[in-house]
Amino acid sequence: PDSTSLTFIGGGFVGHCQGEKNVIRADSAEQYQASGIINLFGNVSYEEPQKMRIQALRATYFTREERLFADGNVVATQLESGSTFRGSSIEYLRPIPGSRPSSRLIAPNRPTLQLIEKDSTGNPGPPVSITANTMVDEGDSLLFAWGEVQINRTTIVGESDSASFDKLTEIARLIRSARIINRDEAEPFRLFGDTIDLYSKEQQLERVVARHNGNATNADVTMQAEVIDLRFVGQKLDRAFAFGKGRAKATTSSQALVADSIDVRMPDQRVREVRAIGMAV
């Protein structure tokens, strides 16, 4: 009656936005012209060249909002970086000039991300696995995660209530009940804090800082302080600093040290020298 149409398509559907290079494929589809909605069924594939590919059992594309909701065994691949989200459902919002400057991917229901980091020459490193109750990715550059966050990175495991990661600067933050565990059986260590920041360069971890009630433990020493700052060389713990509000403590098998700040030198993750500075006992 309002001159708009309902269209039902079977036997294979292929479509794209006018003037755009994105392509949508499915076994069958329903198009509701009045509301600007396309329902897609069976072997759904959405692709923006060099940007995003989403595969799912079902999907709904909201043409006026430039928004795709995919449901059922969803795999979303960021084509430029190679990172992949897997989950029961994923929502993808395309950039819109003037209102949405970058794309946004929202993944609820505890998805898993295989994060690919590349070095300065463009070579990818080992994938980092991230699992959380909800994840949001902004423009393939900023990642946010909430709810029982778990991060697996080669021999490093991180856990927290929430986390963020800047893919451009390679800075990650674990927030609330944060902890880092090194699974290296030769020289394991654990780090706890309310907030933990990780600094990397070209996929190599260089620095980890635990803020607010920091606690670091390895086979040789246990450190406690408001702030614990760990430095790495060749992916191995090389030096540790303990300082901040209150007193810093370091305990070894034969000594207990208390001071305003503590500096521990540990090449190859073995303690060689401990300095206690400021009212040291």
C-alpha positions in Angstrom: 0.0 0.0 0.0 2.9 2.5 0.7 4.6 1.5 -2.6 7.4 -0.3 -0.8 8.3 -3.9 -1.5 9.0 -7.1 0.3 11.4 -9.3 -1.6 12.2 -13.0 -0.9 15.2 -14.4 -2.6 16.3 -18.1 -2.7 18.9 -20.2 -4.5 21.8 -17.9 -3.6 21.9 -14.1 -2.8 24.6 -11.6 -3.6 24.3 -7.9 -2.9 26.2 -4.8 -2.2 25.5 -1.2 -1.2 25.3 1.2 -4.2 28.6 2.8 -5.0 30.4 0.6 -2.4 32.7 -2.4 -2.8 31.3 -4.4 0.1 29.7 -7.7 -0.8 27.0 -9.7 1.1 26.3 -13.4 0.2 23.9 -15.9 1.6 21.8 -19.0 0.6 18.6 -16.9 0.9 17.4 -13.5 1.9 14.4 -11.3 2.8 14.5 -7.6 2.0 12.1 -5.1 3.7 12.3 -1.9 1.7 10.3 0.3 4.1 12.5 -0.4 7.1 15.7 -0.9 5.3 16.3 -4.3 6.7 17.8 -7.4 4.9 17.6 -10.8 6.7 20.2 -13.3 5.5 20.0 -17.1 6.0 22.6 -19.8 5.5 26.3 -19.5 4.8 26.3 -15.7 5.3 29.4 -13.9 4.2 30.0 -10.1 4.5 33.2 -8.6 3.2 34.7 -5.1 2.9 37.9 -5.4 0.8 41.0 -5.0 3.0 38.9 -4.2 6.1 36.5 -6.9 7.4 35.1 -10.3 6.6 32.3 -11.8 8.7 30.9 -15.3 8.3 27.9 -16.7 10.1 24.8 -18.9 9.9 22.4 -15.9 10.0 22.6 -12.1 9.8 20.5 -9.0 9.6 21.8 -5.9 7.7 20.4 -2.5 8.6 21.1 -0.5 5.5 20.2 2.9 6.9 22.4 2.4 10.0 25.3 0.7 8.1 25.0 -2.0 10.7 25.3 -5.8 10.5 24.2 -8.2 13.2 25.6 -11.7 12.7 24.4 -14.7 14.7 25.5 -18.4 14.9 29.1 -19.6 14.8 30.3 -16.1 13.8 33.9 -15.6 12.6 35.0 -12.0 12.0 38.4 -11.3 10.5 40.1 -7.9 10.4 41.7 -8.3 7.0 44.4 -5.6 7.5 45.8 -7.1 10.7 44.6 -10.7 10.4 43.1 -10.7 13.9 40.0 -12.9 14.3 37.0 -12.8 16.6 34.9 -15.9 17.2 31.6 -16.0 19.1 27.9 -16.8 19.1 27.0 -13.3 17.8 28.8 -10.2 16.6 27.6 -6.7 15.7 29.6 -4.7 13.2 29.1 -0.9 12.5 30.6 0.5 9.4 32.2 4.0 9.4 29.8 6.9 8.5 31.3 10.2 7.4 30.3 12.9 9.9 28.9 10.7 12.6 31.0 7.5 12.9 34.6 8.1 12.0 35.8 4.5 12.4 34.3 1.1 12.4 33.1 -0.6 15.6 32.9 -4.3 16.4 30.9 -5.5 19.4 31.2 -9.1 20.5 29.1 -10.2 23.6 28.5 -13.7 25.1 32.2 -14.5 25.8 33.9 -14.4 22.5 37.6 -15.3 21.8 40.0 -13.1 19.9 43.2 -14.3 18.1 45.1 -11.0 18.1 47.8 -10.7 15.5 50.6 -8.2 16.1 53.0 -7.2 13.4 56.5 -5.8 13.6 57.9 -2.8 11.8 58.4 -4.8 8.6 54.9 -6.1 8.6 55.7 -9.7 9.7 53.1 -11.2 12.1 54.1 -12.6 15.4 52.6 -15.5 17.4 48.9 -14.8 18.0 47.7 -13.5 21.4 44.5 -15.2 22.6 42.0 -13.0 24.5 38.7 -14.2 26.0 36.2 -12.0 27.9 32.5 -11.7 28.5 32.2 -8.7 26.1 34.7 -7.1 23.7 34.5 -3.9 21.7 37.0 -3.1 18.9 37.3 0.5 17.6 38.7 0.8 14.1 41.1 -2.2 14.5 43.2 0.0 16.7 41.6 0.1 20.2 40.3 -3.0 22.0 38.3 -3.0 25.2 37.3 -6.1 27.2 35.0 -6.6 30.2 34.2 -9.6 32.5 36.7 -12.3 33.5 39.3 -11.3 31.0 42.0 -13.9 30.1 45.0 -13.2 28.0 47.5 -15.8 26.7 50.7 -14.5 25.2 53.4 -17.2 24.6 54.5 -17.9 28.1 52.7 -14.9 29.7 49.1 -15.3 31.1 47.1 -12.2 32.2 43.8 -12.1 34.1 41.6 -9.2 35.3 38.1 -7.9 35.5 38.5 -5.6 32.5 41.3 -4.7 30.0 42.2 -2.3 27.2 44.8 -2.6 24.4 46.1 0.1 22.1 47.3 -1.8 19.0 49.3 1.2 17.7 51.3 1.9 20.8 51.3 -1.7 22.0 50.2 -0.6 25.5 47.8 -2.9 27.4 46.1 -2.3 30.8 44.6 -4.8 33.1 42.1 -3.3 35.6 40.9 -4.6 38.9 42.1 -7.8 40.5 44.9 -8.0 37.8 47.6 -10.6 37.7 50.3 -11.7 35.4 51.8 -15.2 35.5 54.9 -16.3 33.6 54.5 -20.0 32.7 58.2 -20.5 32.1 59.0 -23.6 34.2 62.7 -22.7 34.4 62.1 -19.2 36.0 58.4 -18.6 36.8 57.1 -15.4 38.4 53.8 -13.9 39.4 52.7 -10.3 39.6 49.5 -9.0 41.3 48.0 -5.5 41.5 44.8 -3.5 41.3 46.0 -2.3 37.8 48.8 -3.7 35.6 50.2 -1.9 32.6 52.1 -3.8 29.9 54.5 -2.0 27.4 55.7 -3.8 24.3 57.7 -2.9 21.2 57.5 -4.9 18.0 55.8 -7.8 19.9 58.5 -7.9 22.6 57.4 -7.3 26.2 59.7 -4.6 27.7 58.0 -3.4 30.9 55.2 -4.4 33.3 54.0 -2.0 36.0 51.7 -3.1 38.8 50.0 -0.2 40.6 48.2 -0.2 44.0 49.2 -3.0 46.3 51.7 -4.6 43.9 53.1 -8.0 44.7 55.8 -9.8 42.7 57.1 -13.3 43.3 59.7 -15.5 41.7 61.9 -18.3 43.0 64.4 -16.0 44.6 62.5 -13.0 46.0 59.0 -11.7 46.9 58.4 -7.9 46.6 55.6 -5.8 48.0 55.0 -2.1 47.3 52.4 0.4 46.1 54.1 0.3 42.7 56.2 -2.6 41.3 58.0 -1.9 38.0 59.5 -4.9 36.1 61.9 -4.5 33.2 62.5 -7.2 30.6 65.4 -7.9 28.3 64.9 -10.6 25.6 61.5 -11.5 27.1 63.2 -12.3 30.4 62.9 -10.4 33.7 66.0 -8.3 34.1 65.3 -5.7 36.8 62.6 -4.8 39.3 61.8 -1.6 41.2 59.4 -1.3 44.2 58.4 2.2 45.4 55.4 4.5 46.0 53.2 5.4 49.0 54.1 3.5 52.1 57.1 1.1 52.5 58.6 -1.4 50.0 59.4 -4.9 51.1 61.6 -7.6 49.6 62.0 -11.0 51.1 64.5 -13.7 50.0 65.3 -17.1 51.6 67.9 -15.4 53.9 67.0 -11.7 54.1 64.1 -9.4 54.8 64.4 -5.9 53.5 62.2 -2.9 54.2 62.8 0.6 52.7 61.3 3.6 51.0 62.2 2.0 47.7 64.0 -1.2 46.5 65.9 -1.9 43.3 66.6 -5.6 42.4 69.0 -6.5 39.6 68.2 -10.0 38.2 69.8 -10.7 34.8 68.3 -13.9 33.2 65.7 -13.8 36.0 68.2 -14.7 38.7 68.7 -12.3 41.6 72.2 -10.8 41.7 71.9 -7.6 43.7 69.2 -6.0 45.9 69.4 -2.3 47.0 67.2 -0.9 49.7 67.0 2.9 49.7 65.6 5.3 52.3 65.3 4.3 56.0 66.5 0.9 55.0 66.3 -2.0 57.4 
